[in-house]
Amino acid sequence: MILKAVMNLKMKKKLVYLLFLVGFIGVAQINPVSIATDTTTIRIGEQIQFKIAVTGKNNIIFPNLELDSLGKVELVEALPIDTLKDRLEKKYLLTSFDSGQYVIPRQQVLINNAKYFTDSLLIKVTTVQVDTLKQKMFEIKSIKSEPKTFDDYK
């Protein structure tokens, strides 16, 4: 009798775990928006190609790119939307002139007036090492004066 009760309790636990797991699977949402970059580590002044891809070709509005909160990452160019077989892609060229690590926040894409968000992206900008012992240094040039012309006296 006790063995039967213990077996019944174990079966109930397994059933609860199974229902709990199925509940999470049913709630999961497939995000049709993804991002990609050619690299996440650059030197000062180099460019990154940041791409937002959306699966499907419905009514899609790509974001005006919101960059890092410090304003250290700059938008060089927003390229036109590229239409592929089953998705649309919007590419952006980004650069930075200050070393450090910067987070590009999640971007909001509207698909049929529904809001979808991309993942955030960490960009690392490194300095360019200059060896001052091997690099020839030049003297600072003095200020040169221009010759005066007739237009200066008008």
BANUKE-640253 format. One record per residue (C-alpha): residue number from 0; residue in three letters; z, y, x. Coordinates in Angstrom, 1 decimal, m for minus. Example, Ala and Ser with C-alpha at 12.3 -4.5 7.8 and 13.67 -1.06 7.14 Angstrom:
2
<rec num="0" residuo="ALA" pz="7.8" py="m4.5" px="12.3"/>
<rec num="1" residuo="SER" pz="7.1" py="m1.1" px="13.7"/>
end
This chain:
154
<rec num="0" residuo="MET" pz="0.0" py="0.0" px="0.0"/>
<rec num="1" residuo="ILE" pz="0.9" py="2.5" px="2.8"/>
<rec num="2" residuo="LEU" pz="m2.2" py="1.5" px="4.8"/>
<rec num="3" residuo="LYS" pz="m4.4" py="2.2" px="1.7"/>
<rec num="4" residuo="ALA" pz="m2.7" py="5.7" px="1.3"/>
<rec num="5" residuo="VAL" pz="m3.2" py="6.5" px="5.0"/>
<rec num="6" residuo="MET" pz="m6.9" py="5.5" px="4.8"/>
<rec num="7" residuo="ASN" pz="m7.3" py="7.6" px="1.6"/>
<rec num="8" residuo="LEU" pz="m5.8" py="10.6" px="3.4"/>
<rec num="9" residuo="LYS" pz="m8.1" py="10.2" px="6.4"/>
<rec num="10" residuo="MET" pz="m11.1" py="10.1" px="4.1"/>
<rec num="11" residuo="LYS" pz="m10.0" py="13.2" px="2.3"/>
<rec num="12" residuo="LYS" pz="m9.7" py="15.0" px="5.7"/>
<rec num="13" residuo="LYS" pz="m13.1" py="14.0" px="6.7"/>
<rec num="14" residuo="LEU" pz="m14.5" py="15.1" px="3.4"/>
<rec num="15" residuo="VAL" pz="m12.9" py="18.5" px="3.8"/>
<rec num="16" residuo="TYR" pz="m14.2" py="18.9" px="7.4"/>
<rec num="17" residuo="LEU" pz="m17.7" py="18.0" px="6.2"/>
<rec num="18" residuo="LEU" pz="m17.7" py="20.5" px="3.3"/>
<rec num="19" residuo="PHE" pz="m16.3" py="23.2" px="5.7"/>
<rec num="20" residuo="LEU" pz="m19.2" py="22.5" px="8.2"/>
<rec num="21" residuo="VAL" pz="m21.8" py="22.5" px="5.4"/>
<rec num="22" residuo="GLY" pz="m20.5" py="25.8" px="4.1"/>
<rec num="23" residuo="PHE" pz="m21.1" py="27.5" px="7.5"/>
<rec num="24" residuo="ILE" pz="m24.6" py="26.1" px="7.8"/>
<rec num="25" residuo="GLY" pz="m25.5" py="27.4" px="4.3"/>
<rec num="26" residuo="VAL" pz="m24.3" py="30.9" px="5.1"/>
<rec num="27" residuo="ALA" pz="m26.2" py="31.3" px="8.4"/>
<rec num="28" residuo="GLN" pz="m29.0" py="33.8" px="8.3"/>
<rec num="29" residuo="ILE" pz="m32.2" py="33.5" px="10.4"/>
<rec num="30" residuo="ASN" pz="m32.9" py="36.9" px="12.1"/>
<rec num="31" residuo="PRO" pz="m36.6" py="37.6" px="12.2"/>
<rec num="32" residuo="VAL" pz="m36.0" py="40.4" px="14.8"/>
<rec num="33" residuo="SER" pz="m35.8" py="39.6" px="18.5"/>
<rec num="34" residuo="ILE" pz="m36.0" py="41.6" px="21.7"/>
<rec num="35" residuo="ALA" pz="m37.4" py="40.8" px="25.2"/>
<rec num="36" residuo="THR" pz="m37.6" py="42.7" px="28.5"/>
<rec num="37" residuo="ASP" pz="m39.5" py="42.0" px="31.7"/>
<rec num="38" residuo="THR" pz="m36.3" py="42.6" px="33.7"/>
<rec num="39" residuo="THR" pz="m32.8" py="43.8" px="33.2"/>
<rec num="40" residuo="THR" pz="m32.2" py="45.0" px="36.8"/>
<rec num="41" residuo="ILE" pz="m34.2" py="47.9" px="38.3"/>
<rec num="42" residuo="ARG" pz="m34.0" py="50.4" px="41.1"/>
<rec num="43" residuo="ILE" pz="m33.7" py="54.1" px="40.4"/>
<rec num="44" residuo="GLY" pz="m37.0" py="55.4" px="38.9"/>
<rec num="45" residuo="GLU" pz="m38.5" py="52.0" px="38.1"/>
<rec num="46" residuo="GLN" pz="m39.5" py="51.1" px="34.5"/>
<rec num="47" residuo="ILE" pz="m38.5" py="48.4" px="32.1"/>
<rec num="48" residuo="GLN" pz="m40.7" py="47.2" px="29.3"/>
<rec num="49" residuo="PHE" pz="m38.5" py="46.7" px="26.2"/>
<rec num="50" residuo="LYS" pz="m40.1" py="44.8" px="23.4"/>
<rec num="51" residuo="ILE" pz="m38.9" py="44.4" px="19.8"/>
<rec num="52" residuo="ALA" pz="m40.7" py="41.5" px="18.0"/>
<rec num="53" residuo="VAL" pz="m40.6" py="40.9" px="14.2"/>
<rec num="54" residuo="THR" pz="m41.7" py="37.7" px="12.6"/>
<rec num="55" residuo="GLY" pz="m43.9" py="38.2" px="9.6"/>
<rec num="56" residuo="LYS" pz="m46.2" py="41.1" px="8.6"/>
<rec num="57" residuo="ASN" pz="m44.5" py="42.6" px="5.6"/>
<rec num="58" residuo="ASN" pz="m43.4" py="46.2" px="5.2"/>
<rec num="59" residuo="ILE" pz="m41.8" py="46.8" px="8.7"/>
<rec num="60" residuo="ILE" pz="m40.4" py="50.1" px="10.0"/>
<rec num="61" residuo="PHE" pz="m39.6" py="50.0" px="13.7"/>
<rec num="62" residuo="PRO" pz="m36.7" py="52.2" px="15.0"/>
<rec num="63" residuo="ASN" pz="m36.9" py="55.5" px="16.9"/>
<rec num="64" residuo="LEU" pz="m35.2" py="54.0" px="19.9"/>
<rec num="65" residuo="GLU" pz="m31.5" py="54.9" px="20.3"/>
<rec num="66" residuo="LEU" pz="m30.6" py="54.7" px="24.0"/>
<rec num="67" residuo="ASP" pz="m27.3" py="54.5" px="25.8"/>
<rec num="68" residuo="SER" pz="m24.5" py="56.9" px="24.8"/>
<rec num="69" residuo="LEU" pz="m24.4" py="58.6" px="28.2"/>
<rec num="70" residuo="GLY" pz="m28.1" py="59.6" px="28.1"/>
<rec num="71" residuo="LYS" pz="m28.8" py="58.0" px="31.5"/>
<rec num="72" residuo="VAL" pz="m31.6" py="55.7" px="30.2"/>
<rec num="73" residuo="GLU" pz="m34.7" py="57.6" px="29.3"/>
<rec num="74" residuo="LEU" pz="m37.7" py="56.7" px="27.1"/>
<rec num="75" residuo="VAL" pz="m40.9" py="57.1" px="29.1"/>
<rec num="76" residuo="GLU" pz="m43.4" py="56.0" px="26.4"/>
<rec num="77" residuo="ALA" pz="m43.4" py="54.3" px="23.0"/>
<rec num="78" residuo="LEU" pz="m46.5" py="52.1" px="22.9"/>
<rec num="79" residuo="PRO" pz="m48.4" py="51.4" px="19.7"/>
<rec num="80" residuo="ILE" pz="m47.5" py="48.4" px="17.5"/>
<rec num="81" residuo="ASP" pz="m49.2" py="45.2" px="18.6"/>
<rec num="82" residuo="THR" pz="m50.3" py="42.9" px="15.8"/>
<rec num="83" residuo="LEU" pz="m50.2" py="39.2" px="16.8"/>
<rec num="84" residuo="LYS" pz="m50.9" py="36.0" px="14.8"/>
<rec num="85" residuo="ASP" pz="m47.6" py="35.8" px="13.0"/>
<rec num="86" residuo="ARG" pz="m45.6" py="38.8" px="14.2"/>
<rec num="87" residuo="LEU" pz="m45.6" py="42.4" px="15.1"/>
<rec num="88" residuo="GLU" pz="m44.4" py="43.8" px="18.5"/>
<rec num="89" residuo="LYS" pz="m43.4" py="47.3" px="19.5"/>
<rec num="90" residuo="LYS" pz="m43.1" py="48.0" px="23.2"/>
<rec num="91" residuo="TYR" pz="m41.1" py="50.8" px="24.9"/>
<rec num="92" residuo="LEU" pz="m41.2" py="51.8" px="28.5"/>
<rec num="93" residuo="LEU" pz="m37.7" py="52.8" px="29.8"/>
<rec num="94" residuo="THR" pz="m36.4" py="54.2" px="33.0"/>
<rec num="95" residuo="SER" pz="m33.2" py="55.6" px="34.6"/>
<rec num="96" residuo="PHE" pz="m32.6" py="58.0" px="37.5"/>
<rec num="97" residuo="ASP" pz="m28.9" py="57.3" px="37.9"/>
<rec num="98" residuo="SER" pz="m27.4" py="54.1" px="39.2"/>
<rec num="99" residuo="GLY" pz="m24.9" py="52.0" px="37.1"/>
<rec num="100" residuo="GLN" pz="m24.8" py="49.6" px="34.2"/>
<rec num="101" residuo="TYR" pz="m25.9" py="50.9" px="30.8"/>
<rec num="102" residuo="VAL" pz="m26.0" py="49.2" px="27.3"/>
<rec num="103" residuo="ILE" pz="m28.8" py="49.8" px="25.0"/>
<rec num="104" residuo="PRO" pz="m27.2" py="49.4" px="21.6"/>
<rec num="105" residuo="ARG" pz="m28.4" py="47.3" px="18.7"/>
<rec num="106" residuo="GLN" pz="m31.5" py="48.7" px="17.1"/>
<rec num="107" residuo="GLN" pz="m32.1" py="48.8" px="13.3"/>
<rec num="108" residuo="VAL" pz="m35.4" py="47.5" px="12.0"/>
<rec num="109" residuo="LEU" pz="m36.2" py="47.8" px="8.3"/>
<rec num="110" residuo="ILE" pz="m38.1" py="44.8" px="6.8"/>
<rec num="111" residuo="ASN" pz="m38.9" py="45.3" px="3.0"/>
<rec num="112" residuo="ASN" pz="m36.1" py="47.9" px="2.9"/>
<rec num="113" residuo="ALA" pz="m33.6" py="45.3" px="4.3"/>
<rec num="114" residuo="LYS" pz="m31.7" py="46.2" px="7.5"/>
<rec num="115" residuo="TYR" pz="m31.9" py="43.8" px="10.4"/>
<rec num="116" residuo="PHE" pz="m30.5" py="44.4" px="13.8"/>
<rec num="117" residuo="THR" pz="m31.5" py="43.4" px="17.3"/>
<rec num="118" residuo="ASP" pz="m29.1" py="42.3" px="20.0"/>
<rec num="119" residuo="SER" pz="m27.8" py="44.9" px="22.5"/>
<rec num="120" residuo="LEU" pz="m29.1" py="44.9" px="26.0"/>
<rec num="121" residuo="LEU" pz="m27.3" py="45.5" px="29.4"/>
<rec num="122" residuo="ILE" pz="m29.4" py="47.2" px="32.0"/>
<rec num="123" residuo="LYS" pz="m28.4" py="47.4" px="35.6"/>
<rec num="124" residuo="VAL" pz="m29.8" py="50.3" px="37.7"/>
<rec num="125" residuo="THR" pz="m29.3" py="50.0" px="41.5"/>
<rec num="126" residuo="THR" pz="m29.8" py="52.6" px="44.3"/>
<rec num="127" residuo="VAL" pz="m32.4" py="52.4" px="47.0"/>
<rec num="128" residuo="GLN" pz="m30.8" py="51.8" px="50.3"/>
<rec num="129" residuo="VAL" pz="m32.0" py="54.3" px="53.0"/>
<rec num="130" residuo="ASP" pz="m31.3" py="53.5" px="56.7"/>
<rec num="131" residuo="THR" pz="m30.7" py="57.0" px="58.3"/>
<rec num="132" residuo="LEU" pz="m30.6" py="55.5" px="61.8"/>
<rec num="133" residuo="LYS" pz="m34.1" py="54.1" px="61.7"/>
<rec num="134" residuo="GLN" pz="m35.7" py="56.8" px="59.4"/>
<rec num="135" residuo="LYS" pz="m36.9" py="59.8" px="61.3"/>
<rec num="136" residuo="MET" pz="m35.1" py="63.0" px="60.1"/>
<rec num="137" residuo="PHE" pz="m36.9" py="66.3" px="60.0"/>
<rec num="138" residuo="GLU" pz="m35.7" py="69.9" px="60.4"/>
<rec num="139" residuo="ILE" pz="m35.2" py="72.1" px="57.4"/>
<rec num="140" residuo="LYS" pz="m38.1" py="74.5" px="57.2"/>
<rec num="141" residuo="SER" pz="m37.5" py="78.1" px="56.9"/>
<rec num="142" residuo="ILE" pz="m38.6" py="80.3" px="53.9"/>
<rec num="143" residuo="LYS" pz="m42.1" py="81.6" px="54.4"/>
<rec num="144" residuo="SER" pz="m43.1" py="84.9" px="53.0"/>
<rec num="145" residuo="GLU" pz="m46.4" py="85.4" px="51.2"/>
<rec num="146" residuo="PRO" pz="m48.7" py="88.2" px="52.0"/>
<rec num="147" residuo="LYS" pz="m48.7" py="91.0" px="49.6"/>
<rec num="148" residuo="THR" pz="m51.7" py="91.5" px="47.3"/>
<rec num="149" residuo="PHE" pz="m53.0" py="94.3" px="45.2"/>
<rec num="150" residuo="ASP" pz="m51.8" py="92.5" px="42.0"/>
<rec num="151" residuo="ASP" pz="m48.2" py="92.8" px="43.3"/>
<rec num="152" residuo="TYR" pz="m48.3" py="96.6" px="43.0"/>
<rec num="153" residuo="LYS" pz="m49.9" py="96.9" px="39.6"/>
end
